[in-house]
């Protein structure tokens, strides 16, 4: 099957999936027993009937739920995500402002987590039931079982407050001027502007939260890699490769890891999707201005348009990540190309 046909078959289900997600998000948001008027208007103005009615008309709260949903879908088809009740800005602009910070953090954390997880998984499988295997499994267990907020707080206390090895919360120190906003990625923008001190400060702020996220997903990846590698290492073709006199490192990487990657790629895709969807706790602890904090503020203020916009964004993120994973399947497993 050609690659373009493979991709088209996957995209057929995307449109109804996205509409279904908007419907579910709308139903859940409206099922919450809370009133956005109480969350967004000052308490002293709640008795002002004219002001309350004007607020309802402005945000379409005077319409029935069916009319609200149909209006939202109509605007969505025109590329209009609506306007946030909390920030009074177009939701598309809010997402464009907050999403790059999350992408920067999630991508760095994913790179760290994938590198740590695959290495620990391979080492644990190759030296099965050896001391290094127990050490690798202990590290992966810590990454999986210890809550993210505990890792984040410990990291800040030890490596920032006591040892002063890394910077604290935020994307930049207070004394550092932000570079011109070109891409929204602090590290890239500082490089484009030639501000090397800003780049170093941005990297220092990025280290701790990305290590926290990386350690969390590395535990999942290492466990799956170990299990998959143990299954592959016992196959006949691995013994055949050794009988040919090939180097052990070449056998493990070329024959073992390549054939063990299918379940690992799945876990990597899901983990990266989770990080991009917004690591709310990590972003809150490290004062990281990402989409997770934006989503949290929208939820607490009953900002229905923002909640719908972020829900659709998360759906698109998972669709794109799953599509990339499927494409990787296409290249990793010849059986997929003939299905």
JOLIN-V312463 format. One record per backbone hydrogen bond with DSSP energy under -1.0 kcal/mol. CO is the residue of the C=O (numbers start at 0). NH is the residue of the N-H. E is the energy in kcal/mol with one decimal. If there is no record, write none. Layout:
# JOLIN-V312463
co=(CO:CO)
nh=(NH:NH)
e=(E:E)
This chain:
# JOLIN-V312463
co=(1:2:3:4:5:6:7:10:12:13:14:15:16:17:18:19:20:21:22:23:24:25:26:31:34:35:36:41:44:46:47:48:49:50:51:52:53:54:55:59:63:64:65:66:67:68:69:70:71:72:74:75:81:83:88:89:90:91:92:93:94:97:98:99:100:101:102:103:104:105:106:107:108:109:110:111:112:113:114:115:116:117:118:119:120:121:122:126:129:130:131:132:133:134:135:136:137:138:139:140:141:146:147:148:149:150:151:152:153:154:155:156:157:158:158:172:184:185:186:187:188:189:193:194:195:196:197:198:199:200:201:202:205:206:207:208:209:210:211:212:213:214:216:217:218:219:220:221:222:223:224:225:226:227:228:231:234:235:236:237:238:239:240:241:246:247:248:249:250:250:251:260:261:262:263:264:265:266:267:268:269:270:271:272:274:277:278:279:280:281:282:285:287:289:290:291:292:293:294:295:296:297:298:301:302:303:304:305:306:307:308:309:310:311:312:313:314:315:316:317:318:319:320:321:322:323:324:325:326:327:328:332)
nh=(5:6:7:8:9:10:11:13:16:17:18:19:20:21:22:23:24:25:26:27:28:29:30:33:38:39:40:44:47:48:51:52:53:54:55:56:57:58:60:62:67:68:69:70:71:72:73:74:75:76:79:78:90:87:83:93:94:95:96:97:98:101:102:103:104:105:106:107:108:109:110:111:112:113:114:115:116:117:118:119:120:121:122:123:124:125:126:129:133:134:135:136:137:138:139:140:141:142:143:144:145:150:151:152:153:154:155:156:157:158:160:161:162:164:165:175:188:189:190:191:192:194:195:198:199:200:201:202:203:204:205:206:209:210:211:212:213:214:215:216:217:218:220:221:222:223:224:225:226:227:228:229:230:231:232:234:238:239:240:241:242:243:245:244:250:251:252:253:254:255:256:264:265:266:267:268:269:270:271:272:273:274:275:276:277:279:282:283:284:285:287:169:289:293:294:295:296:297:298:299:300:302:301:303:306:307:308:309:310:311:312:313:314:315:316:317:318:319:320:321:322:323:324:325:326:327:328:329:330:331:332:335)
e=(-1.9:-2.4:-2.4:-2.1:-1.2:-1.9:-1.2:-1.3:-1.4:-2.6:-2.2:-2.2:-2.1:-2.2:-2.0:-2.3:-2.8:-2.2:-2.4:-2.6:-2.6:-2.1:-1.2:-2.6:-1.3:-1.4:-2.4:-1.8:-1.3:-1.1:-2.4:-2.6:-2.2:-2.2:-2.2:-2.4:-2.4:-1.8:-2.2:-1.1:-2.5:-2.4:-2.5:-2.4:-2.2:-2.6:-2.5:-2.4:-2.5:-2.3:-2.9:-1.9:-2.5:-1.4:-2.9:-2.0:-2.8:-2.2:-1.5:-2.2:-3.0:-1.2:-2.6:-2.6:-2.1:-3.4:-2.6:-1.7:-2.6:-2.6:-2.4:-2.2:-2.7:-3.0:-2.2:-2.5:-2.9:-2.6:-1.9:-2.6:-2.4:-2.6:-2.6:-2.4:-1.9:-2.9:-2.2:-1.9:-1.9:-2.2:-2.4:-2.5:-2.0:-2.3:-2.2:-2.1:-2.2:-2.2:-1.9:-2.7:-2.2:-1.9:-2.6:-2.3:-2.7:-2.5:-2.3:-2.5:-2.8:-1.8:-2.9:-1.3:-2.6:-2.5:-1.4:-1.4:-3.0:-2.0:-1.6:-2.7:-1.8:-2.4:-1.2:-2.1:-2.4:-2.1:-2.6:-2.4:-2.1:-1.9:-1.4:-1.5:-1.8:-2.2:-2.1:-2.3:-2.6:-2.7:-1.7:-2.2:-2.0:-1.2:-2.4:-2.8:-1.6:-1.9:-2.8:-2.6:-2.1:-2.6:-2.8:-2.5:-1.5:-1.9:-3.1:-2.1:-1.2:-2.3:-1.9:-1.9:-2.1:-1.1:-1.5:-1.7:-2.2:-2.5:-2.2:-2.7:-1.4:-2.4:-3.3:-3.2:-1.5:-1.9:-2.5:-2.5:-2.3:-2.6:-2.6:-2.2:-2.2:-2.1:-2.5:-2.0:-1.1:-1.7:-2.9:-2.2:-2.6:-2.3:-2.9:-3.8:-2.6:-1.7:-2.4:-2.1:-2.5:-2.1:-2.1:-2.3:-1.6:-2.8:-1.0:-1.7:-2.5:-2.6:-2.3:-2.8:-2.3:-2.3:-2.0:-2.7:-2.1:-2.4:-2.4:-2.3:-2.2:-2.7:-2.7:-2.7:-2.1:-2.4:-2.4:-2.4:-2.2:-2.2:-2.2:-1.9:-1.3:-2.5:-2.8:-1.3)
